[in-house]
Amino acid sequence: MLSFPHLVVLFIIALVIFGPQKLPELARMLGKATAEFRKMTNDFRFALEDEVRELERATRLKEVEAADAKRAAEQPPTPPDGTVTRSAPPETPTTTVDPTAPYADQVPAEFLADHPMTTPPVPEPPAAAPSAATPAAATTPDKKAPDDNAGV
């Protein structure tokens, strides 16, 4: 930016070049040109800001429409007014009941579905008999071999 001494020097040079009669006219024209330039730059800035706001608004509308479409896709369609919706009857749980159990036919199915004793126990497979080829120590894993260092 120009300091005050620089402005004084410029004013004196303009006064010498243009003379005292033309200097006020030149100053007035310079002021009008500066005002016109400011007006044009402000108009351009406002137009640019309006376009940016319009683009942001359009973007927000698209986001809202996409969110509404997503919500509509997630929700089941609502039936028209005056219609009655029917739902499927609830499934009754199928349970296996030991027929030899007393009062098995009188127990409600809801109780039997959660009760641990409603299904018959599964028998364990029989254990394999030890063969004559394997020694007895190999068939009894719970017995330990004698420790030679136990007395030390």
C-alpha positions in Angstrom: 0.0 0.0 0.0 1.1 3.5 -0.7 2.1 5.8 2.2 1.2 9.4 2.5 4.4 10.8 1.0 4.0 8.5 -2.0 0.5 9.8 -2.6 1.6 13.4 -2.3 4.3 12.8 -5.0 1.8 11.1 -7.3 -0.7 14.0 -6.8 2.1 16.5 -7.7 3.1 14.5 -10.9 -0.6 14.3 -12.0 -1.1 18.0 -11.4 2.0 18.8 -13.5 1.0 16.4 -16.3 -2.8 17.2 -16.6 -3.0 20.7 -15.2 -5.4 22.2 -12.6 -8.4 22.3 -14.9 -8.4 18.5 -15.9 -7.4 17.1 -12.5 -10.9 17.2 -10.9 -12.5 15.6 -14.0 -9.9 12.8 -13.9 -10.4 12.2 -10.2 -14.2 12.0 -10.8 -13.7 9.6 -13.7 -11.3 7.5 -11.6 -13.9 7.4 -8.7 -16.7 6.3 -11.0 -14.5 3.6 -12.5 -13.6 2.3 -9.1 -17.2 2.3 -8.0 -18.2 0.4 -11.2 -15.5 -2.1 -10.7 -16.6 -2.7 -7.1 -20.2 -3.1 -8.2 -19.3 -5.7 -10.9 -17.1 -7.7 -8.5 -19.9 -7.7 -5.8 -22.4 -8.8 -8.5 -20.1 -11.6 -9.6 -19.5 -12.7 -6.0 -23.2 -12.7 -5.2 -24.0 -14.7 -8.3 -21.3 -17.2 -7.5 -22.6 -17.6 -3.9 -26.2 -18.0 -5.2 -25.0 -20.8 -7.5 -23.2 -22.5 -4.7 -26.2 -22.3 -2.4 -28.5 -23.7 -5.2 -26.1 -26.6 -5.7 -26.0 -27.3 -2.0 -29.8 -27.2 -1.8 -30.1 -29.6 -4.7 -27.6 -31.9 -3.1 -29.5 -31.8 0.2 -32.8 -32.6 -1.6 -31.2 -35.6 -3.3 -29.9 -36.9 0.0 -33.3 -36.5 1.6 -35.0 -38.3 -1.3 -32.5 -41.1 -1.1 -33.0 -41.4 2.7 -36.8 -41.4 2.1 -36.5 -44.1 -0.6 -34.3 -46.2 1.7 -36.8 -45.9 4.6 -39.7 -46.7 2.3 -37.8 -49.8 1.0 -37.2 -51.0 4.6 -40.8 -50.6 5.8 -43.4 -53.0 4.6 -46.1 -51.4 2.4 -49.1 -50.3 4.4 -52.5 -51.6 3.3 -55.1 -49.1 2.1 -57.6 -47.8 4.7 -60.5 -50.1 5.6 -58.6 -53.3 4.8 -57.9 -56.0 7.4 -54.6 -57.6 7.4 -54.3 -61.3 8.3 -51.3 -62.8 9.8 -50.3 -66.5 9.7 -51.3 -68.4 12.8 -48.4 -69.0 15.2 -46.6 -72.3 14.6 -47.1 -74.8 17.4 -43.8 -76.3 18.5 -43.4 -80.0 17.7 -42.0 -81.9 20.6 -41.1 -85.5 21.2 -42.6 -86.9 24.3 -41.8 -90.2 25.9 -45.2 -92.0 25.6 -44.5 -94.1 28.7 -44.2 -91.0 30.9 -47.2 -90.5 33.2 -49.5 -87.7 32.2 -47.6 -87.0 28.9 -50.7 -86.4 27.0 -51.9 -83.7 29.6 -48.8 -81.5 29.5 -49.2 -78.3 27.3 -46.9 -78.1 24.3 -45.5 -74.7 25.4 -44.1 -76.4 28.5 -42.7 -79.3 26.6 -40.9 -77.1 24.1 -38.7 -75.6 26.8 -38.4 -78.6 29.2 -35.1 -80.5 29.0 -36.7 -83.9 29.6 -39.1 -83.9 26.6 -36.8 -85.8 24.3 -35.6 -89.3 25.3 -32.0 -89.5 26.2 -29.6 -90.9 23.6 -27.9 -94.0 24.7 -24.1 -94.0 24.7 -22.4 -96.5 22.3 -21.0 -99.6 24.0 -17.3 -99.5 24.9 -15.0 -101.6 22.8 -13.8 -104.8 24.6 -10.0 -105.0 25.0 -8.4 -107.5 22.6 -5.9 -110.1 23.7 -3.1 -108.5 21.6 -3.0 -105.3 23.7 -1.5 -105.4 27.2 -3.6 -104.5 30.2 -1.6 -101.4 30.9 -2.6 -99.9 27.6 -6.3 -100.4 28.2 -6.4 -98.8 31.6 -5.3 -95.2 31.1 -6.2 -94.1 34.7 -3.4 -96.3 36.2 0.1 -94.8 36.1 3.3 -96.6 35.5 5.5 -96.9 38.6 7.9 -94.0 39.0 11.5 -95.2 39.4 12.5 -91.9 40.9 9.8 -91.7 43.5 12.0 -92.7 46.4 14.8 -90.2 45.7 
